[in-house]
Amino acid sequence: MQPRVAQVALARQARKGKRRMLRLSKKTWLALEAVVDVAINARPDPVQSKEITKRQGIPQRYLEQVMQQLVHAGILKGVRGPRGGYTLARERRRILVGDVVRVVGAMEASDEPTAATPSELGERVIAPLWQDVQVELMEKLDGITIEDLCRKAEEAGVGNSKPVADFTI
């Protein structure tokens, strides 16, 4: 391998390694998948959680817990009855990825045990750094809508369980 090519390959690997450091929690990942699944498949009927589990492989125990929190937050709407399930509570272009991340973040924060008091170093150096990173990340996520993710899913050919009508003759 030529020296320049080797440097580029190592730089890519290093960047990939760095990207793995900040991860979405499993619940956040699953919540985003579920909301996008509902956005894609809830026309005209609501989407049942068992359908989401089947399509996305999301464990039912996580799904119901997350879905209820998303309903309480006004992101999803629960529809009761034998043909019930979930629909979006508002237009998909009006639901931000950051909205979903905040709901799950609040759930996870309430599950965490109370942490010990951080040191002065932690309070004055690490906490402000982490807060700045979180603010930047949330600003980025607030710039992405569920509509944007639905469009990406369509481009990738994933997510839709219903056959698309083809009216070509």
C-alpha positions as CSV (number, residue, x, y, z in Angstrom):
1,M,0.0,0.0,0.0
2,Q,1.3,3.4,-0.9
3,P,2.2,5.7,2.1
4,R,-0.6,8.3,1.3
5,V,-3.2,5.6,0.8
6,A,-2.2,4.0,4.1
7,Q,-2.5,7.3,5.9
8,V,-6.0,7.9,4.5
9,A,-7.1,4.4,5.5
10,L,-5.7,4.8,9.0
11,A,-7.4,8.2,9.3
12,R,-10.7,6.7,8.2
13,Q,-10.3,3.9,10.8
14,A,-9.5,6.4,13.5
15,R,-12.5,8.5,12.6
16,K,-14.7,5.5,12.7
17,G,-13.4,4.6,16.1
18,K,-14.1,8.0,17.4
19,R,-17.6,7.9,16.0
20,R,-18.3,4.8,18.1
21,M,-17.4,6.6,21.3
22,L,-20.7,8.5,21.5
23,R,-23.5,6.1,21.0
24,L,-27.2,6.2,20.9
25,S,-28.7,4.2,23.8
26,K,-30.6,1.1,22.8
27,K,-33.9,2.6,23.9
28,T,-33.3,5.8,21.8
29,W,-32.4,3.7,18.8
30,L,-35.5,1.6,19.1
31,A,-37.7,4.6,19.8
32,L,-36.5,6.3,16.6
33,E,-37.1,3.1,14.6
34,A,-40.6,2.8,16.0
35,V,-41.6,6.4,15.3
36,V,-40.3,6.2,11.7
37,D,-42.1,2.8,11.3
38,V,-45.3,4.4,12.5
39,A,-44.8,7.4,10.2
40,I,-44.3,5.2,7.2
41,N,-46.9,2.5,7.9
42,A,-49.8,4.3,9.8
43,R,-51.8,5.2,6.7
44,P,-54.8,4.7,6.8
45,D,-54.9,2.4,9.8
46,P,-52.9,2.7,13.1
47,V,-49.8,0.5,13.5
48,Q,-50.0,-2.2,16.1
49,S,-46.9,-2.7,18.3
50,K,-46.8,-6.4,17.3
51,E,-46.4,-5.3,13.6
52,I,-43.5,-3.0,14.6
53,T,-41.9,-5.8,16.6
54,K,-42.2,-8.1,13.6
55,R,-40.8,-5.6,11.0
56,Q,-38.1,-4.1,13.1
57,G,-37.2,-6.8,15.5
58,I,-37.8,-4.5,18.5
59,P,-38.4,-6.5,21.7
60,Q,-42.0,-6.0,22.9
61,R,-40.9,-5.2,26.5
62,Y,-38.9,-2.1,25.3
63,L,-41.4,-1.1,22.7
64,E,-44.5,-0.8,24.8
65,Q,-42.7,1.2,27.5
66,V,-41.2,3.6,24.9
67,M,-44.4,3.9,23.0
68,Q,-46.4,4.9,26.1
69,Q,-43.8,7.7,26.8
70,L,-44.0,8.9,23.2
71,V,-47.8,9.1,23.6
72,H,-47.5,11.0,26.8
73,A,-45.1,13.4,25.1
74,G,-47.5,14.1,22.2
75,I,-45.3,12.5,19.6
76,L,-47.6,9.4,19.1
77,K,-51.3,9.0,19.6
78,G,-52.6,5.7,20.9
79,V,-55.8,4.4,19.2
80,R,-57.8,1.9,21.3
81,G,-59.8,-1.0,20.0
82,P,-59.4,-4.2,17.9
83,R,-57.9,-2.3,15.0
84,G,-56.1,0.1,17.3
85,G,-52.4,0.9,17.6
86,Y,-50.3,4.0,17.1
87,T,-50.4,6.9,14.7
88,L,-48.4,10.1,14.7
89,A,-49.9,12.8,17.0
90,R,-48.8,15.5,14.5
91,E,-47.4,15.8,11.0
92,R,-44.1,14.0,10.5
93,R,-42.5,17.2,9.3
94,R,-43.3,18.7,12.7
95,I,-41.7,16.0,14.8
96,L,-38.0,16.5,15.3
97,V,-35.5,13.7,16.0
98,G,-34.5,15.7,19.0
99,D,-38.1,15.4,20.4
100,V,-37.8,11.6,20.4
101,V,-34.3,11.7,21.9
102,R,-35.4,14.0,24.7
103,V,-38.4,11.7,25.6
104,V,-36.1,8.6,25.9
105,G,-33.4,10.6,27.6
106,A,-35.9,11.6,30.3
107,M,-37.0,8.0,30.7
108,E,-33.4,6.8,31.1
109,A,-32.5,9.6,33.5
110,S,-35.4,8.6,35.8
111,D,-34.1,5.0,35.7
112,E,-30.5,6.0,36.7
113,P,-29.5,5.8,40.4
114,T,-28.5,9.1,42.0
115,A,-24.8,9.7,41.2
116,A,-22.2,10.6,43.8
117,T,-21.3,14.3,43.9
118,P,-18.7,15.0,41.2
119,S,-15.3,16.3,42.1
120,E,-14.4,20.0,41.5
121,L,-12.6,18.9,38.3
122,G,-15.6,17.1,37.1
123,E,-18.0,20.0,37.9
124,R,-15.8,22.7,36.4
125,V,-14.1,21.0,33.5
126,I,-15.8,17.8,32.4
127,A,-19.4,18.8,32.9
128,P,-19.2,22.0,30.9
129,L,-17.5,20.1,28.1
130,W,-20.1,17.4,28.0
131,Q,-22.9,20.0,28.2
132,D,-21.5,21.9,25.2
133,V,-21.3,18.6,23.2
134,Q,-24.9,17.7,24.2
135,V,-26.1,21.2,23.1
136,E,-24.4,20.9,19.7
137,L,-25.8,17.4,19.2
138,M,-29.3,18.4,20.2
139,E,-29.2,21.4,17.8
140,K,-28.2,19.0,15.0
141,L,-31.0,16.5,15.9
142,D,-33.5,19.4,16.1
143,G,-32.6,20.1,12.5
144,I,-33.8,16.7,11.3
145,T,-37.5,15.7,11.1
146,I,-39.2,12.4,11.1
147,E,-40.2,13.3,7.5
148,D,-36.4,13.5,6.6
149,L,-35.9,10.0,8.0
150,C,-38.9,8.7,6.1
151,R,-37.5,10.1,2.9
152,K,-34.2,8.4,3.6
153,A,-36.0,5.1,4.3
154,E,-37.8,5.4,1.0
155,E,-34.6,6.2,-0.8
156,A,-33.0,3.1,0.8
157,G,-36.1,1.0,0.1
158,V,-36.7,0.0,3.7
159,G,-39.5,0.4,6.2
160,N,-42.7,0.1,4.2
161,S,-44.6,-3.1,4.7
162,K,-47.4,-2.1,2.4
163,P,-47.2,-2.6,-1.3
164,V,-46.9,0.6,-3.3
165,A,-49.5,0.9,-6.0
166,D,-48.1,1.1,-9.5
167,F,-50.5,2.8,-11.9
168,T,-48.4,2.5,-15.0
169,I,-50.1,1.0,-18.0
